[in-house]
């Protein structure tokens, strides 16, 4: 009789565990998304040939897929950054150039910036408007920092463009950040 009760109790426990596991299990699917975020840097280097501009990249404000799944993001990979210039004061001057510039990533309001990439000797007229878009050579530290910033609350990053030009000028540099991110979806 003891064996029968033990067998019944064991069967009931196993059944309860199987039932509770099956009912409480959440079915999820991993999905990859492409994400494009645009950031404009208005550069006023008219009083000096050096500049330092800071912008906030908020992927959820520019991409509905990211906004919808940001809390379930598994990974973010910065695939590429492309840039071009716009809105010169004198757009036909072929002598204007960015001598050196660094594009940096960090936490909003923080001082933990790392370099994403650098520009050197870029003719402003040569990269004027979208058809002349150039690809930035990326630094691995910047790629990792982006992943860190965009997979954690508040899912934003501080982007800094600082450098110098060969002559005083006013222009806008537009950077497009191309990401792939994976998220759990229901």
Secondary structure, 3 states (H helix, E strand, C coil): CHHHHHHHHHHHHHHHHHHHHHHHCCCCEEEEEEEEEEEEEEEEECCCCEEEEEEEEEHHHHCHHHHHHHHHEEEEEEEEEEEEEECCCCCCCCCCEEEEEEEEEECCCCCCCEEEEEEEEEECHHHECHHHCEECCCCHHHHHHHHHHHCCCCCEEEEEEEEEECCCEEEEEEEEEEEEEEEEEC
